[in-house]
């Protein structure tokens, strides 16, 4: 019986994927699914599942995957997958943690510099008023980056790539992350601080945490009030880490100076019609494009299909997000 792989995004395999699938002798099906019923209808007997980043891989879905041995998240995030249920049922869940590290850290730095120099607002004023000098009216206040403080909420792989880029501008870098060793902070020349210190001392806060029940709406009105009125918040991680209504109020009331958002609440289809974020000149929106490059698109799909191939051969995956499932997987599928 062949190994069956189901992709729920509808994307056809890349040449690399097609080669791996052929070597496996696997059956590959790809169809766009938007609901639990559609996923179950397509993947109930699949050995491997390749879900989209926002597909609902819920307890009901995972419980209905009768032959599934691996759910390979395409990307870094996996908050749409019920990992707990996968653990209970002996199913590997993997991600591609090396994906788009340079792209995302570049994008966060770009949002920071663009916010600091107000380049988008200046450009808009010049074009709308047809005046070379018009942009200067919106500049004040602008400060040089050298000597300012970048605060990182999370010090995982992406912010670690961001650190030397910010330091190259002469910035002081601090971070709040209780899960990272002191040795890593020392290696990066990053000062470890409490969350409250991060809020109080940062001129820019760049958000890089996973979305969990614990981290949802970490940044609310109380936190914005603790920040400098000249500070900016940059979010390239997950939209719900920030309470959007509180952010709007903070921006309108001047609790903080601005925001650079690659992600917002309600993705993949946020309600933009009537959103105050569209009307605020001190907000930059980039439509979840930070991960994109011609290189990263190849990397992301290469990593996930390789994980599936490893499991199909009876090997453990390279990047499991639930390594503790190994014994339960063996008991169910190899016993």
Secondary structure, 3 states (H helix, E strand, C coil): CCCEEEECCCCCCCHHHHHHHHHHCCEEEECCCCCHHHHHHHHCCCCEEECCCCCCECHHHHHCCCCCCEEECCCCCCCCECHHHHHHCCCEEECCCCCCHHHHHHHHHHHHHHHHHCHHHHHHHHHHHCCCCHHHHHCCCCCCCCCCEEEEECCCHHHHHHHHHHHHCCCEEEEECCCCCHHHHHHHCCEECCHHHHHHHCCEEEECCCCCCCCCCCECHHHHHHCCCCCEEEECCCHHHECHHHHHHHHHHCCCCEEEECCCCCCCCCCCCCCHHHCCCCEEECCCCCCCCHHHHHHHHHHHHHHHHHHHCCCCCCCECCHHHHHHHHHHHHC
